[in-house]
Amino acid sequence: MASESRRQLHVFFFPFMAHGHLIPTMDMAKLFAARGVKATLVTTPRNVPSFSKTRGINIDIQIIKFPAVEAGLPEGCENIDSIASSIEMVHKFFKATKMLQQPLEQLLQDFQPSCLVADMFFPWATDIAAKFGIPRLVFHGTCSFSVSVDLSLRQYEPHKKVSSDSEPFVIPNFPGEIKLTRMQLPDFIKLEVETDLSKLLKEVVGSELRSYGVVVNSFYELEPAYAEHYKKVMGRKAWHVGPVSLCNKDTEDKAWRGKEPSINEHECLRWLGTKKPNSVVYICFGSIANFSDSQLMEIAMGLDASEQQFIWVVKKGKNEREEEDWLPKGFEKRMEGKGLILRGWAPQVLILDHEAVGGFVTHCGWNSTLEGVTAGVPMVTWPLSAEQFYNEKLVTQVLKIGVAVGVRQWLRVVGDSIKRDAIEKAVKQIMVGKEAEEMRGRAKVLGEMAKRAVEEEGSSYFDLNTLIEELRSHCS
Ligand code: UDP
């Protein structure tokens, strides 16, 4: 009787407006909803299509206006993906997100949810939730390893104790002798000057400490030492509930995540179906990263030289002209049947999960990294920005399921430094030979662990249940 009289747990999810945050938050909302929780996603008009495939699951969507023009952005600019290459626009974007406090507060007033899961980029959400006496959970969108690296760098500042940008230093008080260089650190960590963004990120740390806890899209067995470190040494209350992408079970759900894919899922599966297991390398750099034409040319040449079959995702539309400047002459025709170039948005999880795919060249965005782990494929790591250099270390040094292509410099979103020979070498290293087999073996074991983690009795299943139960008792 007591449980019947309890009010249904109602969780508000408020993701940052970037696909790397919208996609896993939607998956998380689905997971909560599947456990009988009322889930509401809060977003802005132009980001609603990202959530259009919550088929069969009852998730409410509440829309608030994004004050683009008020913050000096072009009308309709509501997602950071399209403007991330301009730091000035990024600052304006964050300014606009600060103005979302009042409409969010209004929604909390109107709906009286029992809990707010808000993105790390909204540090003010902790205080708003407190006004309504409800817990605020933080969602970073990355793993315990990388949030802990960030915290250690802030606390101990080892990068200030080396004499050059390229001299490696060890992350202090951190398991595993992880080395980085100053060149690989984000501007907001290494630069002395304070910007609006670095200020915001400092506030993130404070708000996290004052919040109820952190939901992590990772699973305990992937990074046990770091999950413990985050909780015990960094003192965070955290629940590992991932990989959240595994809530997508059928072809359509796997294919349609965040945006409509630029290839029909059946066509994609047909192409992959003609290939032998582990014979195709998949190359994709997430939703934001951009490369110059000359870098794309190097990738094309490197892939060609590697002699591997591939699916390569390029964020460019089809050119009117027959030849495109970023491709060697006649490249696409020559690669017919062997290599597929997808222009636009790929059905990434569907592709990675196919048995024909045996390797992944990734920018190490956390979602992609975890999706690669889940699919059990070795990776070529090609980090560009954000916390991607930390994720690279987890993949290459801790998990030993990948090789670095050799990027040395944190560059925000435009990379332009890797030559064809390095690409050829790294692709061959994960696709053929003894080393590739060993990495693939380890990756497959982790992939199995990932799947077990979200099944009944699995660690992530258990953590999510624990969190929901705790929230229920907190709110009853
Ligand atoms: N993604 C996709 N198709 C694409 C590019 C990206 O489905 O063509 C998805 C990918 O599966 C992942 C997310 O978009 O879930 C990208 O997030 P990630 O953290 O890897 O990188 P970000 O885009 O934030 O740099």
Boltz pocket constraint, residues with backbone or C-beta under 6 A from the ligand:
constraints:
  - pocket:
      binder: B
      contacts: [[A, 18], [A, 19], [A, 20], [A, 21], [A, 23], [A, 24], [A, 141], [A, 255], [A, 257], [A, 258], [A, 284], [A, 285], [A, 286], [A, 287], [A, 288], [A, 289], [A, 313], [A, 344], [A, 345], [A, 346], [A, 347], [A, 348], [A, 349], [A, 364], [A, 365], [A, 366], [A, 367], [A, 368], [A, 369], [A, 371]]
      max_distance: 6.0
